[in-house]
């Protein structure tokens, strides 16, 4: 668990799903997401998206952000890598360092799972997220040019990583 001021970061629990699903829907944007907006009745947890993969940011008992980390593949040969597979912060609390706190918690959790490297994929047109990741020590490792067609425009898929070894 991580606390700064009134911010609490903790692992998700099954009973968090309903509130987390609302946050997931309200933070959806084509700037950051390649899939369609989640349906009103869409859940978050399933056999591939487990509660223990999520870290939640809470202010005054309300979920205001989350980060999800998971192995990028089921292969034994890259189990030393974890990947950020989702990061969201409620618009009403942006600019308070919650994104940075979630990323640092993800790094700590990944190290605790034996990871040596944390990776992520971010859309090329998502300048705010790319800047956030850069401030947190992530560097671009590759770019898949025009990988997605979003709202009639081709968008790059930018692969970034941060070593977790000191």
C-alpha positions as CSV (number, residue, x, y, z in Angstrom):
1,X,0.0,0.0,0.0
2,X,1.2,3.5,-0.8
3,X,0.0,6.7,1.0
4,X,0.8,10.4,0.4
5,X,-1.4,13.0,1.9
6,X,-4.9,11.7,1.4
7,X,-4.0,9.3,-1.4
8,X,-4.1,5.6,-0.8
9,X,-2.9,3.1,-3.3
10,X,-3.8,-0.6,-2.8
11,X,-4.4,-3.8,-4.7
12,X,-7.9,-4.2,-6.1
13,X,-10.4,-6.6,-4.6
14,X,-13.3,-8.4,-6.3
15,X,-15.8,-6.0,-4.6
16,X,-14.2,-3.0,-6.3
17,X,-15.3,-4.1,-9.7
18,X,-18.5,-2.0,-10.0
19,X,-16.8,1.2,-9.0
20,X,-13.7,0.4,-11.2
21,X,-16.0,-0.3,-14.2
22,X,-17.5,3.1,-13.8
23,X,-14.1,4.8,-13.8
24,X,-13.0,2.7,-16.8
25,X,-16.0,3.9,-18.8
26,X,-15.7,7.6,-17.7
27,X,-12.0,7.7,-18.5
28,X,-12.3,6.0,-21.9
29,X,-11.0,8.2,-24.8
30,X,-9.9,7.5,-28.4
31,X,-6.7,9.3,-27.4
32,X,-5.7,6.3,-25.2
33,X,-7.9,3.4,-26.2
34,X,-8.0,1.4,-29.4
35,X,-11.1,-0.6,-28.6
36,X,-14.7,0.7,-28.4
37,X,-16.0,2.5,-25.3
38,X,-17.0,-0.1,-22.7
39,X,-20.7,-0.9,-22.5
40,X,-22.7,0.4,-19.5
41,X,-22.9,-3.1,-18.1
42,X,-19.3,-4.1,-18.9
43,X,-17.3,-5.5,-16.0
44,X,-13.6,-5.2,-15.6
45,X,-12.5,-8.6,-14.1
46,X,-12.5,-11.8,-16.0
47,X,-10.1,-14.8,-16.5
48,X,-7.5,-12.6,-18.2
49,X,-8.0,-9.4,-16.0
50,X,-7.7,-10.5,-12.4
51,X,-8.1,-8.2,-9.4
52,X,-4.5,-8.8,-8.2
53,X,-3.2,-7.3,-11.5
54,X,-4.8,-3.9,-10.6
55,X,-3.6,-1.2,-8.2
56,X,-6.2,1.4,-7.2
57,X,-5.7,5.0,-6.2
58,X,-8.3,6.2,-3.7
59,X,-9.1,9.6,-2.4
60,X,-11.6,9.9,0.5
61,X,-12.5,6.3,-0.1
62,X,-13.4,6.8,-3.8
63,X,-11.5,5.1,-6.6
64,X,-9.9,7.9,-8.7
65,X,-7.4,5.9,-10.7
66,X,-6.0,2.5,-11.5
67,X,-3.0,0.8,-13.1
68,X,-2.9,-2.8,-14.4
69,X,0.3,-4.8,-14.7
70,X,0.5,-8.3,-16.1
71,X,3.0,-10.5,-17.9
72,X,3.0,-9.6,-21.6
73,X,2.8,-13.2,-22.6
74,X,2.4,-16.6,-20.9
75,X,5.9,-17.7,-22.1
76,X,8.4,-18.7,-19.5
77,X,11.2,-17.0,-21.5
78,X,9.9,-13.5,-20.7
79,X,8.5,-13.9,-17.3
80,X,11.1,-11.4,-16.2
81,X,9.0,-8.7,-17.9
82,X,5.8,-7.1,-16.7
83,X,3.6,-4.8,-18.8
84,X,1.4,-1.9,-18.0
85,X,-1.9,-2.8,-19.6
86,X,-4.0,0.1,-18.5
87,X,-3.7,3.4,-16.6
88,X,-6.5,5.8,-15.9
89,X,-7.0,8.8,-13.6
90,X,-10.3,10.6,-13.1
91,X,-10.2,14.0,-14.8
92,X,-11.3,15.7,-11.7
93,X,-8.1,14.8,-9.9
94,X,-5.5,15.0,-12.6
95,X,-2.4,17.1,-11.9
96,X,-2.1,15.9,-8.4
97,X,0.6,13.2,-9.0
98,X,-1.7,10.3,-9.0
99,X,-0.5,8.9,-12.3
100,X,3.1,9.1,-11.1
101,X,2.2,7.4,-7.8
102,X,0.4,4.6,-9.7
103,X,3.4,4.1,-12.0
104,X,5.8,4.0,-9.1
105,X,3.6,1.4,-7.4
106,X,3.5,-0.6,-10.6
107,X,7.3,-0.6,-10.7
108,X,7.4,-1.7,-7.0
109,X,4.9,-4.5,-7.6
110,X,6.6,-5.7,-10.7
111,X,9.9,-5.9,-8.9
112,X,8.2,-7.8,-6.1
113,X,7.1,-10.3,-8.8
114,X,10.7,-10.8,-9.9
115,X,10.5,-8.5,-13.0
116,X,13.6,-6.8,-14.4
117,X,11.8,-4.6,-16.9
118,X,8.4,-2.9,-17.1
119,X,7.0,-2.2,-20.6
120,X,4.0,-0.5,-22.1
121,X,2.3,0.5,-25.3
122,X,1.0,4.0,-25.8
123,X,-0.6,5.6,-28.8
124,X,1.6,8.0,-30.7
125,X,-0.9,10.9,-30.5
126,X,-1.3,10.6,-26.7
127,X,1.2,13.3,-25.9
128,X,0.2,13.7,-22.2
129,X,0.7,10.0,-21.5
130,X,4.0,9.8,-23.4
131,X,5.2,12.8,-21.4
132,X,4.1,11.2,-18.1
133,X,5.9,7.9,-18.9
134,X,9.0,9.9,-19.9
135,X,9.0,11.7,-16.6
136,X,8.8,8.3,-14.9
137,X,11.9,7.0,-16.6
138,X,10.4,5.1,-19.6
139,X,12.2,5.3,-23.0
140,X,10.9,4.5,-26.4
141,X,12.1,1.1,-27.5
142,X,10.2,0.9,-30.8
143,X,7.4,2.3,-32.9
144,X,4.9,0.5,-35.1
145,X,4.1,3.2,-37.6
146,X,0.4,3.6,-38.5
147,X,-0.5,0.5,-36.5
148,X,-4.1,1.6,-35.7
149,X,-6.8,3.4,-37.7
150,X,-8.7,5.6,-35.1
151,X,-11.4,8.0,-36.2
152,X,-10.1,8.0,-39.8
153,X,-6.5,8.7,-38.9
154,X,-3.6,6.3,-38.7
155,X,-1.9,6.3,-35.3
156,X,1.5,4.9,-34.3
157,X,1.8,2.2,-31.5
158,X,4.8,3.4,-29.4
159,X,6.5,0.8,-27.2
160,X,8.3,2.1,-24.1
161,X,10.1,0.4,-21.3
162,X,11.9,1.1,-18.0
163,X,14.5,-1.2,-16.4
164,X,13.7,-2.2,-12.9
165,X,17.2,-3.2,-11.9
166,X,19.4,-0.6,-10.1
